Structure formats: C-alpha cells, structure tokens
C-alpha cells in the first residue's frame, strides 16, 4: 500500500510540470511543453493513403506531418469503413477509405504515429471501449470482495457490445461516481460519432483534456493525501474536475501560496538532479550506474566502498536489495523503457537472486507501465522490458549535442532558458531598475533571441531592467553568467 501520496503541480516554469511523491520520495515526474501537445490518445477520422500487405498494415493520413501506421490486426471487424464488412482485413481496407483511428504511440524521428482502430476513451475510474464487448478489472485491485463488487456493478450498467476496463482508482469508489463517469464516457463517444458525420477526412475528432486534468485522472486514487498546485488557474480547473468525478475528494486539493517556489519547498529539483545522475550512491556504500542508449538501458550494480565482512553473501544481498529499490525508482522516474539489462552483484545462492528479483517487482507494483521479466542468470544478469508510454525524462529534458555529432546529449536550451529566468526572478529586488548583462554561448544566444524573444521582453518589463544579451566564446555550450553592471 502506498503511503502519504502527494501530487504537486508547478507553474513556475514555461512548461507544465507535475511531481508524484510516495512518502518523501519523488517517484514520477511529468513535463509537457504546452506548445507541443502529445498526439497520444487523440482520435481522428483518417484517410487511407497506402496499404502495404508485406507490412500487414496501412498508412493513414491524419492531417499531420507524417502519415500514421495502422496494423491490420488493429482494425475491428466493425469500424467506420465506408464499405460492407469483409472477412479478410487485407482486402477490406483500400486507398481512399475513411477510418476511425487513435494514436497509441508518438511519432519518433522519421516514423509517423502508431495507430489503432480499437479506440478507447479513458476516464478516472473506467476506460471505455466502444468496439469491444468485454469487462476487465485492474490487476492492482487485489481485494476479492472489491473485485466482485465492481464486476457486478459493470454488469448492471454496461450496455451490450461495448467494453469497459475498471481502473485502479475505482477501488472503494462510490458506485454513483463510477456510474456517472460511465454515462459521461458514453456521451463523449456519441459526440465523436456525431462529428464523424459532419467532417471530411483527415480531421481531429477527440483530444485528451489539459495536462493537470490528465495527471489527476491517471494518478489520483483513494490513497492520495493531497494535491498541491501553485496557480489559481490550475486550482480552478482541478476543482471543477474533482467536483464531477470525486466530489468527496475536493478537500484534498490545496492552493499553495508559500514564499518559496513549491518545487524548491518540496525539494523536487534536488531529487531530480540526484535521480538523473549516471551514478547513484546507495546507503550501504555501493552504487548503481545507468547508461541509456537507443537500443538498451544498461544498469550496473557495484559494491563501491563497503568493507568486506566475514559473511560477504549477506552484505551483497543487502546491497542488491537496496539497489533493486533504487533501480525501480529510477525506472519510474526516468520513464526508462524497452530492453533493460541489470547486472546485479554476483551471489552464490539462487534463492538470494530470486529474492532480489521479487524485491524489484514489488517496488514496481505501483508503476503504470507494464514490465516483463526474464529469469535472472547465474551471473546475476536480469533482462526485463518495460512498455514505452511517453518519451523518457532524459529525452524530455535534454537534446542532441551539436558538437559530438549526436553521440551525446546535453540539457536542452529550454531548460537553460528557464534557469536563467528563475535566477533573474530570484534576484528581483537587487536588480530592479538596473542594467543586467547575460553572457551565454553562441548556441544559447541564437535560441534566446529567436525562440525566447517574447519571454525576455516580458522579463525586462516585469523586472524593470535594461538587459544586454551577449555571446562569450569562453563559456561552454550550456553555460551562462548573469552580471549586474554598475
């Protein structure tokens, strides 16, 4: 059971940010650029541009830069195709057909979005599937009586021909709330059908709600003790949402009005910095290293500086168990996905190896992404995979290094610009009415002038300063220096 769960929103940055704490530990962190909305979850009326039998799929025009890819296996027997149903799906879809589809994976590089026609609409308690007749219950709901209660409720309210999956948040939730949301999701799908009839492909039919609502929808459960937000606008949006889905929980929503920025008060930045380092020290004296590449994530557990004792097996087990907990946290916080290889410290007893794997699985119980585990080898190597829900935190907060030809990554320019802004705001009283010079690299100067021009103009106005931005060849790519001129 999770304890002292907190959801924290910050408006201190130029983008949307949300931190999830379990106790005193930061376990998940979300960041979204409001200018670049995620495509995942959006539902489109698409037009088939190309059918590739060799790939057993079709490329669908959604009106985006790249066509999305729709596997034939992701087309229900009945969907919004403008033709009679045909048993062979490879012949039931042709160029020019209009089809209902939903984005399940973001476009990556030269690849377009990954699509499905098994569309779904997520709510706080339920996920509504209009094209599949099924009932499912989250495996994280383990109470047998509760599972029976929820299944019986769905049998009473669900209409034939549609599917519903009960989410973890439905555990111990009032029946009235769940039934109310079912009707709301049903109405949302009716709206999609109505829009389908009115528009020509390609067209957007449905998109996900704003960032704060999505976060509370997906993260909030009865175990959540408090939701903090530092902006009245965010507070109002969430108050309205909670009144609809969980009116008894509205009092858990708090507007933070402290002097310090909320992320500073809650030590979010400090926790993030530590969690994103390549080397993470353990209390036992050991450490883990995390190396992330396009193909694999490699995690290595090392003994570090602890002294060998008479019973090294016990000490190694203790270090591996501690590492398993820290690795689980890093996987969730960094949103690591794909193939993950973990090299634990070798142990002599197989039962100890299995105990370490069970500890890792236990620590990932609250993870929203699905993971699969292979058996740990006699050398202490564990292979696992984790589904990719969104870009990793590393990808979100960094960009390809222009100097090393793409082999490395550096903090992205947006992050550096936000740091400059926050440092200026922190010095507000001492710099008002004065001339400030900011030295940056050429790499940063171009970005600040072209992409951040409006933001800088607002800062100059708010702080009542004269600002000079100047490049300095002595500074590293992401370096900057703020100077007060006399």
Buried (B, 14 or more C-beta within 10 A) or exposed (E): EBEEBBBBBBBBBBBBBBBBBBEEBBBBBBBBEEEEEBBBBBBBBBBBBEBEEEEEBBBBBBEBEBBBBBBBEBBBEEBBBEEEEEEEBEEBBEEEBBBBBBBBBBBEEEEBBBBBBBBBBBBBBBBBBBBBEEEBBBEBBEEEEBBEBBEEBBEEBBEEEBBBBBBBBBBEBEBEBBBBBBEBBBEBBEEBEEBBEEEEBBBBBBBBBBBBBBBBBBBBBBBBEBBBBBBEEBBEBBBEBBEEBBEEBBEBBBBBEEEEBBBBBBBBBEBBEEBBEEEBBBEBBBBBBBEBEEEEBBBBBBBBEBEEEEEBEEBBBBBBBBBBBBBBBBBBBBBBBBEBBBBBBEBEEEEBBEBBBEBBBEBBEBBEBEBEBEEBEEEBBBBBBBEBBBBBBBBBBBBEBEEEEEEEBBBBBBBBBBBBBBEBBEBEEEBEEBEBBBBBBEBBBEBBEEEBEEBBEEBBEEBEBEBEBEBBEEBEBBBBEBEEEE
